[in-house]
Amino acid sequence: MKKVFSLLAAAGLGLSLSMVTLADRNQEIADRIAPAGKSCLEGESCAAAPVAPVASGPRNGEQVYSTKCFTCHATGAAGAPKTADVAAWAPRIAQGMDTLYTHAIKGLNGMPAKGLCMDCSDDEIKAAVDHMVTASK
């Protein structure tokens, strides 16, 4: 009877260990295939606070330059005259501000219209041109 009891105990222990291992393996698989994130819709408790609207009103020339124009006009990319390069800007300034504004808004040579700043108004582009011209005299 001791042998039978010992065998049953050993079998029970083995079965218990198998179940624990199987449960761990199932949890590992569940963790691997779980979604990376969770979608939350407006109004649900998990949804974040609404994003505050961007400050309204026109940006000044320095703001537009430092967020949009800087990429090309600081490095000279695509033939853009570098800001503060007096020699590069002198012939452009000589053409007059209206010409500079037109080129900046409509594009010229390697510069696309508005320098790809599609959320910039014409007045903001003009302010950026004024900023670059002032720095390049």
N, C-alpha and C positions, 0 to 999 in steps of 0.2 A: 504494500500500500504506500510505503514511503517513496518507492520508485515512481509510482503513478503520480503521486502528489508532486514530486520533484519535477517530473516531466511536464505535468500540467502547469506548474509554476514557471518553468523555463519557457514553455510555449507562450504563456500569457505575457511574460516579460518581453519576449521577442516580438510578439504581436503589438504590444504597447510601443516599443521602440520603432517599429515599422510605421505605425500610425503617426507618431511624432515626426519622423523623417518625411513622411508623405505630406503632412500638414505644412511643414517648413518648405518643401518643394513647391507645393501649391501656392503658398504665399509669395515665394520668389517669382513664380510665373505671373501671378496677379500683379505684382509690383512692376515687372518688365513690360507688361502689356497695358498698364493703366494709362489713361490720357495724360498728356504733358501738362494740361491746364484745365481750367473750368470756364465755361462761358457763363456770363452773368448778364441778364437783361436789366434795363432800367426799371426800377421799382423793386427789384429783388434785394434782400438784405445783404447779399454778397457784393452788390454793385458798389463801385467806388463813388466818391463824391463827384458831382459834375465838374467838368473842366471849366475853369474861369475863362471867359472870352478874352481874346487878345485885346490889348489896349487899342481903343479906336483913335482915329486921327492920323494925319500923315506923319511918316517918319522923316527925320531930317536927313540931310545929305550924308553926314558922317555915319548914321545908322544904316542907311542903304549901302553905302560904300563898304562898311566893315562886315556886312552880312552877305552881300551879293557881288559887288564889283571887285572886291579885294582879291578874289581868286585869280583873276587874270591880270588886273592892273598892278598887283604887287610883284608878280613874277614875270610879266611880259608874255604870258602864254598867248598863242595864236596871233602874235604881233601887236598885242595891246601895249600902248605906251605906259610905262611904269609911272605911277604917281610920284610926283616930286622930281621927275626927270625933265628938267627945264628944256633941254635941247630937243627931246622927243615931242614935247607939248607945244613948243613955240610955233611951228608951222600950223598946227591944228588950231591954236588960239587965234592966230592971224586970220583964219577963215571966218571968224565971228562966232558968237555964242549961239545964234540961231542955227547955224550949220552944225555945230557940235551937238545941240539938242536934237536936231533931226537925225543925225547919224546914230546917236545913242538910242533914240526911241525906235527908229525904223531898222537899225542895223547897218553895218558897212563892213565889207571884206570879211574878215574872220569873226567879227562880232555879230552875234544874232540880235534880233530885235529885243530891245530892253535888256540886253545881256542875259536873256532867259529869266529875268525877274518878272514873271507873268502876274505876280500879285502887287507889282509896283505901279502906281499911277504915273502919268506923264510928268506931273509936278514933282513927284519923288525922284524920278530919273533926272529931271533938270537939277534938282537939289544935289544929287550925287555928282553930276557933271560940275556944278559950281564948286563943290567941295574939292574935287580933283584938280580943277583949274586953279583954285586959290592955292593949293599945296604945290602947284607946279610952275608958279611964276617966279 
